[in-house]
């Protein structure tokens, strides 16, 4: 992303920029990608990971992107498990 990614930057702004980049690449929704995983650099997100219920994307902070248990938990939310 072409933006400041230093610790403390607003994670919502980073999320918005990441979606804009996906849109520019033609990946707009679940019809063009089954699942998208976003990985925040250290110090951006206040959460270790999060996902929205019944949606196609999840978000991971720093090294949590490599955690199988975090993936399973967040993908559960993507599949509709609250």
N, C-alpha and C positions, 0 to 999 in steps of 0.2 A: 504494500500500500504506500502511496505517496503522501505520507503524513507523519506527524510526530508520534512515535510509539514509545516514548520514554515513560518510566514509571509515574503513575499518578494521572495520566491522561484519562479522559472520560471514556469508559469502556463502551458506552452507548454510541459515542461518536465513531469509535473503531468498528463496532458492529455495523453501523450505517454505511461506513466507507467500504467495508468488506462486501456487503450486499450490492453496493453500487458497482464494485469491481466484478462480481459474479454476473450482474446484469449486462455489463459491457462485454463479457465473454459469452453471452447467450444463455447463461444458466439462471433462469428467472424463477423457477418454482419446481415442485415435485414432478412435473411433467418432463422436465429436462434433466433432472438429477434425482436419483432415488434417495440419496442421503448426502449431506455435506457436514463435515466436521471443521470447525474453526478453532484455531489454537492461538490464544493470546500470548504475547511475550510476557516475561516476568513483570509484576507490579501494575498491570493494567486492570484486570478484573478483580473485584472484591470476592468473587466466588471461586471455588476450585473447579466447578463445572456447572453448567445449567443448560436446560433444553425446555422448549415449549411443548405442551401437550398436543398430540396429533399434528405434528409439524415435521418438516424434513431436515432441520438443522439442529446441531448442538454445538456448545461452546466450552472450551477447556482452557484452563489457566496453566501456562508454563508446562511443567513436567507431567501434569495430570493428563495431558493428551496421550501419554504412553501407558496409562493405567487401564487395564482390561475391565476392572470392576467399575471404574468411572464410566467407561463406554457402555457397559451393560445397563447401569443405572440410568444414564441419560437417554439411551436408545429406548429403554422402557417407557420413558415419558413421551418420546416421539411416536411410539406405538399406541399411546393412549392410556398408559398406566400412570395414575396420579401419585 
